[in-house]
Amino acid sequence: MSKPTSKTTIILLALLVVAAATLGVLKYRKNQNTVPKTDPTQPTNKVETAKPPANTKKNNPSNNRKTVKTARDPAEKAKAMEELPEELRNKLEALDEAVSGDDEETVAKLAHELLSSDSHEARLEAAESLAFAGFAGFSDLTSLLMDPDDEVREAARGSWESRINEIDDTPTKIRLYEAATKLVLDVDPEYLEELIDDASVDLTDHQMLEMLLPLYDLTENEESRKVILEEIDDVISPDEESKTIEEAKKNIDEWLKDNPPEVDDGDDD
């Protein structure tokens, strides 16, 4: 059983994630200029992260931990493991034991070490296992969201979603979503949309608008800007589609007249 984490520790870790996000996108851009497309004819290694159906994003309260281990062929995996140096094999075996034993601190430590390896197999296992690393693994996990390795990137995204679903502290959750959306903003509009849709399950409409509006001015990627405008419209359901940020802001002002933010009166009773 993992030890409870204090709110202060969670917030500090969330700030570390922001730094990791910056490092992750710099590493990604160094390796390539565009996000590689995952080959739809080879779905075996891809982590499935189903998007909520239309109009049901606010009706999915499930925060249960989900398994993100990729469904690789056991024979293929065994062969890949045999080809690894003994030191790496030993670390991977220890990592599996730590995951099975719910030893989050050890999982985070071993995964961090394995991520520095040149081995695709070792890095992939590390990315998958970070789903079970607790808050200590969030910094590494966020830095992998734009990893140049297709399989590592997809595994990390599945692990990231699994971990954030277990966080109950809303301010921390908002910081983590902000870090992740800013990380992918310029280079992966499709994943940006997935992150925003996931956030909409956890955050209120007002919190969503506070997160979305600043994102628009942080990027010049037209596809990402289009996603942001569409997501704003999903929140406020305007009579007419927002085609520019100016129109979106006007529609938000109209929406706020009927949906003013709740005022905290400071009464804790």
Disulfide bonds with the S-S distance in Angstrom:
none
